[in-house]
């Protein structure tokens, strides 16, 4: 075999070797903008599942350049720690119940006022998206936070070891509430009293009769097994449990405008799914409560209107006492929106 033939064979072998080397998949773009976002709920709950969907949509639509990392179950601290962390930039975001944000932004406590939202879910969403909801979001800008949307997270109902048959039945009863003057006045307006008790101590307080009753969403009542220490449930849906989506201003401003729009749009797209899942969880919880033997009654629209009318003025006054002129502007926007909607 001459030298020329050897070279030809070597070339063929090399060409053959090259062709069998597998093509490398193009490397996925490394995230340019990463955000750690913390919240309180468990991974199985609707809020977390919705946040995972948002993160997926954002990653796809920014071609991997924005990575939202979701940390459930207080992994990044309690809500106060997460809110402060978002302010100072030690984390980039949090999704917080509005009820836990009054200490940072007194204006947001308007959402504690009972029957602020109508029973109709579509009408409630119009309030979130209208001037009233936008003003709530804007109120965070002077507190070192960027609020981009409001997510519904269920509505509270009432339980008690005493009857809850009508408006007069509340008189003389004692209810547990979160630490909120608005919620205390809500019950005072119907002749009841209210006391702030830590959530972890509530079951024992109900069991030992320290309080007669409490208010919480149905899934919380079922999960915490309050049906073991409570006799009566009336589905009033008097208190909206709203989530505020918050980001650190420095991180948010570092994003290109189109990426900000992608994130905001993803949250808005996923919101209806989160609300549907939350509503489904409420219905499942209601069946669990019924099977456990509690006396369950669903308040009709007329009863809800009576409760709302009785509670609104005193709860609003308690809110305005703390939120001042800023709160007055929010209430005016809300009442204008309600009047415009004909509610």
C-alpha positions in Angstrom: 0.0 0.0 0.0 1.6 3.2 -1.1 1.8 6.4 0.8 -1.1 8.1 -1.2 -3.5 5.2 -0.5 -2.7 5.4 3.2 -3.5 9.1 3.3 -6.8 8.5 1.5 -7.8 5.8 3.9 -6.9 7.9 6.9 -9.0 10.8 5.5 -12.0 8.5 5.0 -11.7 7.1 8.6 -11.4 10.6 10.0 -14.5 11.8 8.0 -16.4 8.7 9.2 -15.4 9.4 12.8 -16.5 13.0 12.6 -19.9 12.1 11.2 -20.8 9.9 14.2 -20.1 12.6 16.8 -23.6 13.6 18.1 -24.7 17.2 17.6 -24.6 19.1 20.8 -27.9 20.7 21.8 -27.6 24.5 22.0 -27.0 25.6 25.5 -29.9 27.2 27.3 -29.4 30.9 27.9 -28.3 31.5 31.4 -30.7 33.7 33.4 -29.7 37.3 33.4 -32.3 38.2 36.0 -33.0 35.8 38.9 -35.5 36.4 41.6 -36.1 34.5 44.8 -39.8 34.9 45.7 -41.1 33.6 49.0 -44.6 33.0 50.4 -46.3 31.3 53.4 -48.5 28.6 51.8 -47.7 24.9 51.3 -46.6 23.5 47.9 -50.0 21.8 47.4 -52.0 24.9 47.8 -53.4 27.0 44.9 -51.1 30.0 45.4 -48.0 28.0 45.1 -49.2 26.1 42.1 -50.1 29.3 40.4 -46.7 30.8 41.1 -45.0 27.8 39.5 -47.1 28.4 36.4 -46.2 32.1 36.4 -42.5 31.2 36.7 -42.8 28.7 33.8 -44.5 31.3 31.5 -42.0 34.0 32.3 -39.0 31.7 31.6 -40.5 30.6 28.3 -41.4 34.1 27.1 -38.0 35.6 28.1 -36.1 32.6 26.6 -34.7 31.8 29.9 -33.4 35.2 30.7 -35.7 35.7 33.7 -35.8 33.0 36.3 -38.4 33.3 39.1 -37.5 30.9 41.9 -40.5 30.1 44.2 -40.0 29.3 47.9 -43.1 28.1 49.7 -43.9 27.3 53.3 -42.0 30.2 54.9 -38.7 28.8 53.7 -37.4 32.4 53.4 -38.8 33.5 56.8 -42.1 34.6 58.2 -44.1 37.2 56.3 -42.6 40.1 58.1 -39.1 38.9 57.3 -40.0 38.3 53.6 -41.6 41.7 53.2 -38.6 43.5 54.8 -36.3 41.3 52.7 -38.1 42.5 49.6 -37.8 46.1 50.7 -34.1 45.8 51.3 -33.3 43.5 48.4 -32.1 40.4 50.3 -34.8 38.7 48.3 -36.5 39.9 45.2 -40.1 39.3 45.8 -42.9 38.0 48.0 -46.6 37.2 47.6 -48.3 38.2 50.9 -51.8 38.3 52.3 -52.9 41.9 52.5 -53.8 41.3 56.1 -50.1 41.0 57.0 -49.1 44.2 55.3 -51.0 46.8 57.3 -47.8 47.5 59.4 -45.9 48.4 56.2 -48.7 50.1 54.4 -51.8 51.2 56.4 -53.6 52.0 53.2 -53.9 48.3 52.2 -55.9 47.5 55.4 -58.9 48.8 53.5 -59.2 45.2 52.3 -60.0 44.2 55.9 -63.4 46.0 55.7 -66.1 43.4 55.6 -68.1 42.9 52.5 -65.8 45.2 50.6 -66.2 42.9 47.5 -69.6 41.8 46.2 -70.5 38.1 46.2 -70.2 38.1 42.4 -66.6 37.2 41.5 -66.5 39.0 38.2 -67.7 42.2 39.8 -65.0 41.8 42.5 -62.3 41.4 39.8 -63.5 44.7 38.2 -62.8 46.4 41.5 -59.3 44.9 41.6 -58.6 46.1 38.1 -60.2 49.5 38.4 -59.1 52.7 40.0 -59.6 51.4 43.5 -57.3 48.3 42.9 -54.7 50.3 41.1 -54.6 52.9 44.0 -53.9 50.0 46.4 -51.0 48.9 44.3 -49.7 52.4 44.0 -49.7 52.9 47.8 -46.7 50.6 48.1 -44.4 52.7 46.0 -43.8 55.2 48.9 -43.0 52.2 51.1 -40.0 50.8 49.1 -42.0 48.1 47.3 -43.4 47.6 43.8 -46.8 46.0 43.9 -47.9 44.6 40.5 -51.2 42.8 41.1 -53.8 41.5 43.5 -54.6 37.8 43.6 -57.8 36.6 45.3 -57.2 33.9 47.9 -60.5 32.9 49.3 -63.1 34.5 51.7 -63.7 34.2 55.4 -66.8 32.7 57.0 -67.8 32.4 60.7 -68.0 29.5 63.2 -69.2 29.5 66.8 -70.2 27.2 69.6 -73.3 29.3 69.9 -76.1 29.7 67.3 -75.5 32.0 64.3 -79.1 32.0 63.1 -79.5 35.7 62.4 -78.0 39.2 63.0 -79.2 39.2 66.6 -77.5 36.0 67.4 -74.1 37.7 67.3 -74.9 39.8 70.4 -72.8 38.9 73.4 -70.6 36.4 71.6 -66.8 36.7 71.6 -64.8 36.0 68.4 -61.1 35.6 67.7 -59.7 37.9 65.1 -56.2 38.8 63.7 -54.6 41.9 65.3 -56.8 44.5 63.6 -58.9 47.3 64.9 -61.0 47.1 61.8 -61.9 43.5 62.5 -62.6 44.3 66.2 -65.0 47.0 65.1 -66.6 44.7 62.5 -67.9 42.5 65.4 -68.6 45.4 67.7 -71.0 46.7 65.1 -73.3 43.6 65.6 -73.0 43.5 69.4 -70.2 41.0 69.6 -66.7 41.4 71.0 -63.4 40.4 69.4 -60.0 39.5 70.8 -56.7 39.0 69.0 -55.3 35.6 69.6 -52.3 34.0 67.8 -53.3 31.6 65.0 -51.4 28.7 66.7 -53.3 29.2 69.9 -56.8 29.4 68.3 -57.7 25.7 68.4 -57.1 25.6 72.2 -58.9 28.9 72.7 -62.0 27.5 71.0 -61.7 24.2 72.8 -61.5 25.8 76.3 -64.2 28.5 75.6 -61.8 31.5 75.8 -63.7 32.6 72.7 -67.0 31.4 71.2 -66.1 31.5 67.6 -63.7 32.7 64.9 -63.5 33.7 61.2 -61.4 32.0 58.5 -61.7 30.6 55.0 -63.4 27.2 54.8 -60.2 25.4 53.8 -58.4 26.7 56.9 -61.4 25.6 59.1 -61.1 22.1 57.6 -57.3 21.9 57.6 -57.1 23.1 61.3 -60.0 20.8 62.3 -61.9 23.6 64.0 -65.0 21.4 63.4 -63.7 19.3 66.3 -64.2 22.2 68.7 -67.0 24.2 67.0 -70.7 23.4 66.5 -72.0 26.0 64.0 -70.8 27.4 60.6 -72.4 30.1 58.6 -70.9 30.6 55.2 -70.9 34.4 55.1 -67.9 35.1 52.8 -67.7 38.5 54.6 -64.0 39.0 54.5 -61.8 38.9 51.4 -58.4 37.2 51.7 -56.3 39.0 49.1 -52.7 38.4 48.1 -50.4 41.3 47.0 -47.6 40.5 44.6 -44.5 42.5 45.7 -41.1 43.0 44.1 -37.9 44.8 45.2 -37.8 48.2 43.4 -34.1 47.9 42.5 -34.6 44.5 40.9 -37.8 45.5 39.1 -36.2 48.6 37.6 -33.2 46.6 36.4 -35.5 44.6 34.1 -36.1 45.8 30.5 -39.6 47.2 30.2 -40.8 44.3 28.0 -39.7 41.8 30.7 -41.7 43.8 33.3 -44.7 43.5 31.0 -44.2 39.8 30.5 -44.1 39.2 34.3 -47.2 41.3 35.0 -49.1 39.7 32.1 -48.2 36.2 33.4 -49.6 37.0 36.8 -52.8 38.3 35.3 -53.2 35.3 33.0 -52.7 32.8 35.9 -55.0 34.6 38.3 -58.3 33.0 37.1 -56.9 29.5 37.5 -55.7 30.3 41.0 -59.1 31.6 41.9 -60.9 28.5 40.4 -58.6 26.2 42.3 -59.2 28.1 45.5 -62.9 28.0 45.0 -62.7 24.2 44.4 -60.7 23.8 47.6 -63.4 25.7 49.5 -66.1 23.4 48.2 -64.1 20.3 49.2 -63.5 21.8 52.6 -67.2 22.5 53.0 -68.0 18.8 52.4 -65.4 17.8 54.9 -66.9 20.1 57.5 -70.4 18.8 56.8 -69.3 15.2 57.1 -67.6 16.0 60.4 -71.0 16.9 61.9 -71.0 20.7 62.1 -74.3 22.5 61.6 -73.7 24.3 58.3 -75.8 27.2 56.9 -75.1 29.3 53.8 -76.1 32.9 54.2 -78.2 34.1 51.3 -77.6 37.5 49.6 -80.2 39.3 51.7 -78.4 38.2 54.9 -75.1 39.2 53.5 -76.5 42.7 52.7 -77.8 43.1 56.2 -74.4 42.1 57.7 -72.5 44.3 55.4 -74.8 47.3 56.1 -74.4 46.7 59.9 -70.6 46.4 59.8 -69.4 48.7 57.1 -69.6 52.2 58.8 -67.7 51.2 62.0 -65.1 49.2 60.2 -64.5 52.0 57.7 -64.2 54.5 60.6 -61.5 52.3 62.2 -59.7 52.1 58.9 -59.7 55.9 58.3 -58.5 56.5 61.9 -55.3 54.8 61.0 -54.9 55.4 57.2 -55.9 59.1 57.3 -56.1 61.2 54.1 -54.6 58.4 52.0 -57.2 56.0 53.2 -59.9 58.6 52.6 -58.9 58.8 48.9 -59.0 55.0 48.7 -62.4 54.8 50.2 -63.7 57.5 47.9 -62.4 55.6 44.9 -64.0 52.4 46.2 -67.4 53.9 46.8 -67.3 55.6 43.4 -66.5 52.2 41.8 -69.3 50.5 43.7 -71.8 53.2 42.7 -70.7 53.1 39.1 -71.2 49.3 39.1 -74.6 49.7 40.7 -73.8 47.6 43.7 
